[in-house]
Amino acid sequence: MEFNLQLLNEEIRRQSAFLPALQSELRKAVIGQEQMVQRLLIGILAGGHILLEGVPGLAKTLTIKSLAATINTSFQRIQFTPDLLPADLLGTLIYNQHTGSFDVKKGPLFANIILADEINRSPAKVQSALLEAMQEKQITIGESTFQLQEPFLVLATQNPIEQEGTYPLPEAQVDRFMLKIRVSYPSKEEELEILKLLAGNQIAPTLQAVTDAEQILKARETVRTVYVDEKIHRYVTDIVFATRYPEEYGLGKLKPLIEFGASPRASLSLVFAAKALAFLNRRGYVTPEDIRDLAYDVLRHRIILSFEAEAEEITVEDVVKSVFDKIPVP
């Protein structure tokens, strides 16, 4: 085991060699928001879609565009609006007068990295058009089905539901996002740096691509080999099952507060994300701290609270904290 771990750590060091340059490029354009940047990198390395939620003006779109600029892959930004149609995402069939047949015109989803900006500004039929692409990584236009090229990643932003003119995402679609990240305001010092950078005479920095799709796919292969102990697997399973059957874990007070617990996809997402976090930390194994660090972002959109919980102003974060307090750490 020790010998294998040593080899794995060496492989991680080789495959993660591009990360310092990538993070350095990002810091040229994005000030602060370290956790958001880390979570986006986890999505890239684990192959999981990411949903960013926060009020306008918190650099969600800028961060995703900057990340895409540092990777030599195809990138498309889709601005979701109330009048957007599914064909605007997927593509359509166009009649060719010369051949008398229909030609396929592919939509913007045929790219490696997709920025779905303000995804909750469009109605459900448009949001649902993303489902096949996000889960199956394929798109059907007419009678033809097209496989999407790897890496394929949807990085979406949304405004809080309390904002006017927004539509709640369908639960089936929300579950397909590996992480849901709450983006907070920058600190006072960070906002001062933003003012100096953007309110002065400095020219906005041009970012250089420091890696490519091939390197990302190689890194993903290494991420999948990160070691997860049986005790960690049981810890993850206990956390997720405690959201479904809280009374079996001495958490009977949570039962009336939870309408639906986390799905099996939550367990998978938590382990895959933890492997990517270990890779980012140049470590060949997952620790309980990795699980606890990521659990809020993995479970936030997968636990459906009851009306009673909403009436008592209890949040998903409160529920997850109660689970952590009860489940013993291996």
The 8 nearest C-alpha neighbors of each residue, nearest first, counted from 0:
[[1, 3, 2, 4, 5, 6, 226, 7],
 [2, 0, 4, 3, 5, 6, 7, 8],
 [3, 1, 5, 4, 0, 6, 7, 8],
 [4, 2, 6, 0, 5, 1, 7, 8],
 [5, 3, 7, 1, 6, 2, 0, 8],
 [4, 6, 2, 8, 3, 7, 1, 9],
 [5, 7, 3, 9, 4, 8, 10, 2],
 [6, 8, 4, 10, 9, 5, 283, 11],
 [9, 7, 11, 5, 283, 10, 6, 4],
 [8, 10, 12, 6, 7, 11, 5, 13],
 [11, 9, 7, 13, 12, 8, 14, 6],
 [12, 10, 8, 14, 13, 9, 15, 7],
 [11, 13, 9, 15, 10, 14, 16, 8],
 [14, 12, 10, 11, 16, 15, 9, 17],
 [13, 15, 11, 218, 16, 12, 10, 217],
 [16, 14, 12, 17, 18, 13, 11, 218],
 [15, 17, 13, 18, 14, 12, 19, 20],
 [16, 18, 15, 20, 19, 21, 210, 209],
 [17, 19, 21, 20, 15, 16, 22, 279],
 [20, 18, 22, 21, 17, 23, 16, 15],
 [21, 19, 23, 18, 22, 17, 24, 209],
 [22, 20, 18, 24, 23, 19, 209, 69],
 [21, 23, 25, 19, 24, 20, 18, 26],
 [22, 24, 20, 26, 21, 25, 19, 27],
 [25, 23, 21, 27, 22, 26, 206, 20],
 [26, 24, 22, 27, 23, 28, 29, 65],
 [27, 25, 29, 23, 28, 24, 30, 22],
 [26, 28, 25, 24, 29, 204, 23, 30],
 [29, 27, 26, 25, 204, 30, 65, 24],
 [30, 28, 26, 25, 27, 62, 31, 61],
 [31, 29, 26, 189, 193, 32, 28, 192],
 [30, 32, 33, 189, 29, 185, 186, 26],
 [33, 31, 35, 34, 36, 30, 185, 29],
 [34, 32, 36, 31, 35, 37, 30, 38],
 [33, 35, 37, 36, 32, 38, 31, 39],
 [34, 36, 38, 32, 37, 33, 39, 182],
 [37, 35, 39, 33, 34, 38, 40, 32],
 [36, 38, 34, 40, 35, 39, 33, 41],
 [37, 39, 41, 35, 40, 36, 34, 42],
 [40, 38, 42, 36, 41, 37, 35, 43],
 [39, 41, 43, 37, 42, 38, 44, 36],
 [42, 40, 38, 44, 39, 275, 43, 45],
 [41, 43, 47, 39, 45, 40, 46, 44],
 [42, 44, 40, 46, 41, 45, 39, 47],
 [45, 43, 41, 219, 42, 46, 275, 40],
 [46, 44, 42, 47, 275, 43, 41, 271],
 [47, 45, 43, 42, 44, 152, 48, 150],
 [48, 46, 42, 177, 45, 49, 176, 43],
 [47, 49, 176, 153, 177, 152, 154, 42],
 [48, 50, 154, 178, 176, 177, 179, 155],
 [51, 49, 179, 155, 156, 154, 180, 178],
 [52, 50, 156, 180, 179, 155, 181, 157],
 [53, 51, 157, 181, 158, 156, 182, 180],
 [54, 52, 182, 158, 181, 159, 55, 157],
 [53, 55, 158, 56, 159, 57, 52, 182],
 [56, 54, 57, 53, 158, 58, 59, 157],
 [55, 57, 58, 54, 59, 53, 60, 184],
 [56, 58, 59, 55, 184, 54, 53, 182],
 [59, 57, 61, 60, 56, 62, 29, 55],
 [60, 58, 62, 61, 57, 63, 156, 51],
 [59, 61, 63, 62, 58, 64, 116, 156],
 [62, 60, 58, 64, 59, 63, 65, 29],
 [61, 63, 65, 59, 60, 64, 58, 66],
 [62, 64, 66, 60, 65, 61, 67, 59],
 [65, 63, 67, 61, 66, 62, 60, 68],
 [64, 66, 68, 62, 63, 67, 61, 25],
 [65, 67, 63, 69, 68, 64, 62, 25],
 [66, 68, 64, 70, 65, 69, 63, 74],
 [69, 67, 65, 66, 70, 208, 64, 206],
 [68, 208, 70, 66, 67, 209, 207, 21],
 [71, 69, 208, 210, 211, 67, 68, 72],
 [70, 72, 211, 208, 210, 69, 212, 68],
 [73, 71, 70, 212, 111, 211, 74, 112],
 [74, 72, 110, 111, 112, 75, 71, 67],
 [75, 73, 112, 110, 113, 111, 72, 67],
 [76, 74, 113, 107, 114, 110, 77, 112],
 [75, 77, 114, 113, 115, 78, 74, 116],
 [78, 76, 115, 116, 114, 79, 75, 113],
 [77, 79, 116, 80, 115, 76, 117, 118],
 [78, 80, 118, 121, 120, 117, 116, 77],
 [79, 81, 121, 120, 83, 82, 78, 117],
 [82, 80, 121, 83, 120, 122, 79, 164],
 [81, 83, 80, 84, 121, 122, 79, 125],
 [84, 82, 80, 81, 79, 87, 121, 125],
 [83, 85, 87, 86, 125, 82, 88, 124],
 [86, 84, 125, 87, 88, 128, 89, 83],
 [87, 85, 90, 89, 88, 84, 91, 106],
 [86, 88, 84, 85, 90, 89, 106, 83],
 [89, 87, 106, 86, 85, 107, 108, 90],
 [88, 90, 106, 86, 108, 87, 85, 105],
 [91, 89, 106, 105, 86, 104, 87, 88],
 [90, 92, 104, 86, 103, 140, 93, 105],
 [93, 91, 103, 102, 101, 104, 94, 141],
 [94, 92, 102, 101, 103, 95, 91, 104],
 [93, 95, 101, 100, 102, 96, 92, 99],
 [96, 94, 100, 97, 99, 101, 98, 93],
 [95, 97, 99, 98, 94, 100, 101, 93],
 [98, 96, 95, 99, 100, 94, 101, 102],
 [99, 97, 100, 96, 95, 101, 94, 102],
 [98, 100, 96, 95, 97, 94, 101, 102],
 [101, 99, 98, 95, 94, 102, 96, 97],
 [100, 102, 94, 93, 95, 92, 103, 99],
 [103, 101, 93, 92, 94, 95, 104, 100],
 [104, 102, 92, 91, 105, 93, 101, 90],
 [103, 105, 91, 90, 92, 102, 106, 93],
 [104, 106, 90, 103, 89, 91, 109, 107],
 [105, 107, 90, 89, 88, 108, 109, 87],
 [106, 108, 109, 88, 75, 110, 89, 105],
 [107, 109, 110, 106, 88, 89, 113, 75],
 [110, 108, 107, 106, 147, 105, 111, 148],
 [109, 111, 73, 108, 74, 112, 75, 107],
 [112, 110, 151, 73, 150, 74, 72, 152],
 [111, 113, 74, 152, 110, 151, 153, 73],
 [114, 112, 153, 75, 76, 74, 154, 115],
 [113, 115, 76, 154, 155, 116, 77, 75],
 [116, 114, 155, 77, 118, 113, 154, 76],
 [115, 117, 78, 156, 118, 114, 155, 77],
 [118, 116, 157, 156, 119, 120, 79, 158],
 [117, 119, 116, 79, 157, 120, 115, 156],
 [118, 120, 166, 165, 121, 117, 157, 167],
 [119, 121, 165, 80, 118, 117, 79, 81],
 [122, 120, 81, 80, 119, 79, 125, 118],
 [123, 121, 124, 125, 166, 81, 126, 120],
 [122, 124, 126, 125, 127, 121, 169, 168],
 [125, 123, 127, 126, 122, 128, 85, 84],
 [126, 124, 85, 128, 127, 123, 122, 84],
 [125, 127, 123, 128, 124, 129, 122, 121],
 [128, 126, 124, 129, 130, 125, 123, 172],
 [129, 127, 125, 126, 130, 85, 124, 131],
 [128, 130, 127, 132, 126, 131, 133, 125],
 [131, 129, 133, 127, 132, 128, 134, 172],
 [132, 130, 135, 134, 133, 129, 137, 138],
 [131, 133, 136, 137, 129, 130, 135, 138],
 [134, 132, 130, 136, 131, 129, 135, 175],
 [133, 135, 131, 136, 132, 130, 175, 137],
 [134, 136, 131, 137, 132, 133, 130, 138],
 [137, 135, 132, 147, 133, 134, 146, 131],
 [136, 138, 146, 132, 147, 135, 145, 131],
 [139, 137, 145, 144, 132, 131, 140, 146],
 [138, 140, 144, 143, 145, 141, 137, 142],
 [141, 139, 143, 142, 91, 144, 138, 90],
 [140, 142, 143, 139, 92, 91, 144, 103],
 [141, 143, 140, 144, 139, 92, 145, 103],
 [144, 142, 140, 141, 139, 145, 138, 103],
 [145, 143, 139, 138, 140, 137, 142, 146],
 [144, 146, 138, 137, 139, 147, 143, 140],
 [147, 145, 137, 136, 148, 138, 144, 135],
 [148, 146, 137, 136, 145, 109, 149, 151],
 [147, 149, 150, 151, 146, 111, 110, 109],
 [150, 148, 151, 111, 147, 212, 216, 152],
 [149, 151, 111, 148, 152, 212, 216, 46],
 [152, 150, 111, 149, 112, 148, 147, 153],
 [151, 153, 112, 48, 113, 111, 154, 150],
 [154, 152, 113, 48, 155, 112, 114, 49],
 [155, 153, 49, 114, 48, 113, 50, 115],
 [156, 154, 115, 50, 114, 116, 51, 153],
 [157, 155, 51, 117, 116, 50, 52, 118],
 [158, 156, 117, 52, 118, 119, 51, 159],
 [157, 159, 53, 54, 52, 160, 117, 162],
 [160, 158, 161, 162, 53, 52, 157, 54],
 [159, 161, 162, 165, 158, 167, 166, 163],
 [162, 160, 159, 163, 165, 158, 164, 166],
 [161, 163, 160, 159, 165, 164, 158, 54],
 [164, 162, 165, 161, 160, 166, 159, 158],
 [163, 165, 120, 162, 166, 81, 119, 160],
 [164, 166, 120, 119, 163, 160, 162, 167],
 [165, 167, 119, 120, 122, 168, 121, 164],
 [168, 166, 119, 169, 160, 165, 123, 122],
 [167, 169, 170, 119, 173, 166, 172, 123],
 [170, 168, 172, 171, 173, 167, 123, 127],
 [169, 171, 173, 172, 174, 168, 301, 300],
 [172, 170, 174, 169, 173, 175, 130, 168],
 [171, 173, 175, 174, 169, 170, 130, 168],
 [172, 174, 170, 175, 171, 176, 168, 169],
 [175, 173, 172, 171, 176, 301, 170, 300],
 [176, 174, 172, 173, 177, 134, 171, 133],
 [177, 175, 48, 49, 174, 178, 173, 50],
 [176, 178, 47, 48, 268, 49, 175, 297],
 [179, 177, 297, 296, 49, 176, 180, 50],
 [178, 180, 50, 296, 51, 49, 300, 297],
 [181, 179, 51, 296, 52, 182, 50, 178],
 [180, 182, 52, 53, 51, 183, 179, 296],
 [183, 181, 53, 52, 180, 51, 35, 184],
 [184, 182, 181, 185, 53, 57, 32, 54],
 [183, 185, 57, 186, 182, 32, 53, 190],
 [186, 184, 189, 190, 183, 187, 31, 32],
 [185, 187, 189, 188, 190, 184, 31, 191],
 [186, 188, 190, 189, 191, 185, 192, 184],
 [189, 187, 191, 186, 190, 192, 185, 193],
 [190, 188, 192, 186, 191, 187, 185, 31],
 [189, 191, 193, 187, 192, 188, 185, 186],
 [190, 192, 188, 194, 189, 193, 187, 195],
 [191, 193, 189, 195, 190, 194, 196, 188],
 [194, 192, 190, 196, 191, 195, 197, 189],
 [193, 195, 198, 191, 192, 197, 196, 190],
 [194, 196, 192, 193, 199, 198, 197, 191],
 [197, 195, 193, 194, 199, 198, 192, 201],
 [196, 198, 194, 199, 195, 193, 201, 203],
 [199, 197, 194, 195, 196, 200, 193, 201],
 [200, 198, 197, 201, 195, 196, 194, 202],
 [199, 201, 202, 198, 197, 196, 195, 203],
 [200, 202, 199, 196, 203, 197, 198, 195],
 [203, 201, 204, 200, 197, 196, 199, 205],
 [202, 204, 201, 205, 197, 28, 196, 27],
 [205, 203, 202, 206, 28, 27, 201, 24],
 [206, 204, 203, 207, 28, 27, 202, 68],
 [205, 207, 24, 204, 68, 69, 208, 65],
 [206, 208, 69, 209, 205, 68, 24, 70],
 [207, 209, 69, 70, 71, 210, 68, 206],
 [208, 210, 69, 21, 207, 70, 20, 17],
 [211, 209, 70, 208, 71, 214, 17, 69],
 [212, 210, 71, 70, 214, 213, 72, 215],
 [211, 213, 215, 214, 72, 216, 150, 71],
 [214, 212, 216, 215, 211, 217, 210, 218],
 [213, 215, 217, 216, 211, 212, 218, 210],
 [214, 216, 218, 212, 217, 213, 219, 211],
 [215, 217, 219, 213, 218, 214, 212, 220],
 [218, 216, 214, 220, 219, 215, 213, 221],
 [217, 219, 215, 221, 216, 220, 14, 214],
 [220, 218, 222, 216, 44, 221, 217, 215],
 [221, 219, 217, 223, 218, 222, 216, 224],
 [220, 222, 218, 224, 219, 223, 217, 11],
 [223, 221, 219, 224, 225, 220, 275, 274],
 [222, 224, 220, 221, 225, 219, 274, 271],
 [223, 225, 221, 222, 226, 220, 7, 283],
 [226, 224, 283, 284, 222, 223, 274, 227],
 [227, 225, 284, 283, 224, 285, 228, 274],
 [228, 226, 285, 284, 231, 225, 229, 232],
 [227, 229, 231, 230, 226, 232, 285, 284],
 [228, 230, 232, 231, 233, 227, 234, 226],
 [231, 229, 233, 228, 232, 234, 329, 227],
 [232, 230, 234, 228, 233, 229, 235, 227],
 [231, 233, 229, 235, 230, 234, 236, 228],
 [234, 232, 236, 230, 231, 235, 237, 229],
 [233, 235, 231, 237, 232, 236, 230, 238],
 [236, 234, 238, 232, 233, 237, 231, 266],
 [235, 237, 233, 239, 234, 238, 240, 232],
 [236, 238, 240, 234, 235, 239, 241, 233],
 [239, 237, 235, 241, 236, 240, 234, 322],
 [238, 240, 236, 241, 242, 237, 261, 235],
 [241, 239, 243, 237, 242, 238, 244, 236],
 [240, 242, 245, 244, 238, 239, 243, 237],
 [241, 243, 260, 240, 239, 245, 244, 261],
 [244, 242, 260, 240, 241, 245, 259, 261],
 [243, 245, 241, 246, 247, 242, 240, 254],
 [246, 244, 241, 250, 248, 247, 251, 242],
 [245, 247, 251, 250, 249, 248, 244, 254],
 [248, 246, 245, 249, 244, 250, 241, 251],
 [249, 247, 246, 245, 250, 241, 244, 325],
 [248, 250, 246, 247, 251, 245, 325, 252],
 [251, 249, 245, 246, 252, 248, 253, 247],
 [250, 252, 246, 253, 254, 245, 249, 247],
 [251, 253, 250, 254, 255, 256, 246, 245],
 [254, 252, 256, 251, 250, 255, 245, 257],
 [253, 255, 256, 251, 257, 252, 245, 246],
 [256, 254, 253, 257, 252, 305, 307, 258],
 [255, 257, 308, 253, 305, 254, 304, 307],
 [258, 256, 304, 305, 259, 254, 255, 303],
 [257, 259, 305, 304, 303, 256, 260, 255],
 [260, 258, 303, 257, 302, 243, 261, 304],
 [261, 259, 243, 242, 302, 303, 262, 257],
 [260, 262, 301, 302, 239, 265, 242, 298],
 [261, 263, 264, 265, 260, 301, 266, 239],
 [264, 262, 265, 266, 267, 261, 239, 268],
 [263, 265, 267, 262, 266, 268, 174, 261],
 [264, 266, 268, 263, 262, 267, 269, 261],
 [267, 265, 269, 263, 264, 268, 235, 270],
 [268, 266, 264, 270, 269, 265, 271, 263],
 [269, 267, 265, 271, 270, 266, 177, 272],
 [268, 270, 266, 272, 267, 271, 265, 273],
 [269, 271, 273, 267, 272, 268, 274, 266],
 [272, 270, 268, 274, 273, 269, 45, 267],
 [271, 273, 275, 269, 274, 270, 268, 45],
 [274, 272, 276, 270, 275, 271, 289, 269],
 [275, 273, 277, 271, 272, 276, 225, 222],
 [274, 276, 278, 272, 41, 273, 277, 45],
 [277, 275, 273, 279, 278, 274, 272, 41],
 [276, 278, 282, 280, 274, 275, 279, 285],
 [279, 277, 281, 275, 280, 276, 282, 222],
 [280, 278, 276, 281, 277, 275, 15, 282],
 [279, 281, 277, 278, 282, 276, 275, 283],
 [282, 280, 278, 279, 11, 277, 12, 283],
 [281, 283, 277, 280, 278, 284, 8, 11],
 [282, 284, 225, 8, 7, 226, 4, 277],
 [283, 285, 226, 225, 282, 227, 277, 286],
 [284, 286, 227, 277, 274, 273, 226, 289],
 [285, 287, 288, 289, 284, 290, 231, 277],
 [288, 286, 290, 289, 291, 231, 328, 285],
 [287, 289, 291, 286, 290, 292, 285, 293],
 [290, 288, 292, 286, 287, 273, 291, 293],
 [289, 291, 287, 288, 293, 292, 294, 273],
 [292, 290, 288, 294, 293, 289, 287, 295],
 [291, 293, 289, 290, 288, 294, 295, 296],
 [294, 292, 290, 291, 296, 295, 297, 289],
 [293, 295, 297, 291, 296, 290, 298, 292],
 [294, 296, 298, 297, 299, 293, 316, 319],
 [297, 295, 178, 179, 299, 294, 293, 180],
 [298, 296, 178, 294, 295, 299, 269, 177],
 [299, 297, 301, 295, 300, 296, 294, 302],
 [298, 300, 296, 295, 301, 297, 315, 302],
 [301, 299, 298, 302, 179, 173, 174, 297],
 [300, 302, 261, 298, 299, 174, 303, 262],
 [301, 303, 260, 261, 300, 259, 298, 304],
 [304, 302, 259, 258, 257, 301, 260, 305],
 [303, 305, 257, 258, 256, 308, 302, 306],
 [306, 304, 258, 256, 307, 308, 257, 309],
 [307, 305, 309, 308, 310, 304, 256, 258],
 [306, 308, 310, 305, 309, 256, 311, 255],
 [309, 307, 256, 313, 311, 305, 310, 306],
 [308, 310, 312, 306, 311, 307, 313, 305],
 [311, 309, 307, 312, 308, 306, 313, 305],
 [310, 312, 308, 309, 313, 307, 306, 314],
 [313, 311, 309, 310, 308, 314, 307, 306],
 [312, 314, 308, 311, 309, 317, 315, 318],
 [315, 313, 317, 316, 312, 318, 308, 309],
 [314, 316, 318, 317, 299, 319, 302, 313],
 [315, 317, 319, 314, 318, 320, 295, 299],
 [318, 316, 320, 314, 315, 319, 321, 313],
 [317, 319, 315, 321, 316, 320, 322, 314],
 [320, 318, 322, 316, 321, 317, 315, 323],
 [319, 321, 323, 317, 322, 318, 316, 324],
 [322, 320, 324, 318, 319, 323, 317, 325],
 [323, 321, 319, 325, 320, 324, 326, 318],
 [324, 322, 320, 325, 326, 321, 319, 238],
 [323, 325, 321, 322, 326, 320, 327, 319],
 [324, 326, 322, 323, 327, 321, 248, 249],
 [325, 327, 323, 322, 324, 328, 238, 237],
 [328, 326, 325, 329, 323, 324, 234, 237],
 [327, 329, 326, 287, 234, 323, 231, 288],
 [328, 230, 327, 234, 287, 231, 233, 286]]
